[in-house]
């Protein structure tokens, strides 16, 4: 019991000693600013800008390819369903004609 209490106290103390970090993002540009306040009172600020023009074009191309792939997949699936239905209908018609010929 004593050991677990000491361990719990050590964990609580060590988590309180970590630096406090806050992150904010500018919705217009996508830039992120991270501010860290250390235990000794110093403040560290890091700024990460949003995507560059090239990065934005790559991202848009990736998104467009994803949408195109989904549309193509849907079209292939729908075509396969139509073909399957037509084959089934044709096979049924052949079966009916075969019965008529035999009779």
C-alpha positions in Angstrom: 0.0 0.0 0.0 2.8 2.4 1.0 4.7 1.7 -2.3 1.6 2.3 -4.4 0.9 5.5 -2.6 4.4 6.7 -3.2 4.2 5.7 -6.8 1.0 7.6 -7.2 2.5 10.7 -5.6 5.5 10.5 -7.9 3.4 10.3 -11.0 1.2 13.2 -9.9 4.2 15.4 -9.2 6.0 14.5 -12.5 2.9 15.3 -14.6 2.5 18.6 -13.0 6.1 19.5 -13.7 5.7 19.2 -17.5 5.6 22.4 -19.6 2.2 23.7 -20.6 1.6 23.8 -24.4 -1.2 25.5 -26.3 -1.8 25.3 -30.0 -3.8 27.7 -32.1 -4.6 27.6 -35.8 -5.5 30.5 -38.1 -8.6 29.4 -40.1 -7.8 31.6 -43.1 -4.2 30.5 -43.8 -4.0 27.3 -41.9 -0.9 28.5 -40.0 -0.4 26.8 -36.6 1.2 28.6 -33.6 2.4 26.5 -30.7 3.3 28.3 -27.4 5.1 26.4 -24.7 5.5 27.8 -21.2 8.4 26.1 -19.5 8.8 25.4 -15.7 11.4 28.1 -15.4 9.0 30.7 -16.9 10.5 31.0 -20.3 8.2 31.0 -23.3 8.9 29.2 -26.6 6.7 30.0 -29.7 6.8 28.0 -32.9 4.9 28.9 -36.0 4.1 26.6 -38.8 2.7 28.1 -41.9 -0.1 26.5 -44.1 0.4 24.8 -47.4 2.5 26.4 -50.2 0.9 26.8 -53.6 2.6 23.6 -54.8 1.5 21.7 -51.7 -2.1 23.0 -52.1 -2.1 21.8 -55.8 -0.8 18.4 -54.8 -3.5 18.1 -52.1 -6.3 19.1 -54.5 -5.0 16.6 -57.1 -5.0 13.9 -54.5 -8.6 14.8 -53.5 -9.7 14.9 -57.1 -8.2 11.5 -57.8 -10.0 10.1 -54.8 -13.4 11.4 -56.0 -12.7 10.1 -59.5 -11.8 6.7 -58.2 -15.0 6.5 -56.2 -17.1 7.5 -59.2 -15.3 5.0 -61.5 -15.8 2.2 -58.9 -19.5 3.0 -58.7 -19.8 2.9 -62.5 -18.0 -0.4 -62.7 -20.2 -1.9 -60.0 -23.4 -0.7 -61.6 -22.3 -1.9 -65.0 -21.6 -5.4 -63.5 -25.0 -5.5 -61.9 -26.7 -4.6 -65.2 -24.7 -7.2 -67.1 -25.5 -9.8 -64.5 -29.2 -9.1 -64.8 -29.1 -9.2 -68.6 -27.2 -12.5 -68.6 -29.7 -14.0 -66.1 -32.6 -12.8 -68.3 -31.0 -14.2 -71.4 -30.3 -17.5 -69.8 -34.0 -17.7 -68.7 -35.2 -17.0 -72.2 -32.9 -19.7 -73.7 -34.2 -22.2 -71.2 -37.8 -21.4 -72.1 -37.1 -21.7 -75.8 -35.3 -25.0 -75.2 -38.3 -26.4 -73.5 -40.6 -25.3 -76.4 -38.4 -27.0 -78.9 -38.2 -30.3 -76.9 -42.0 -30.4 -76.5 
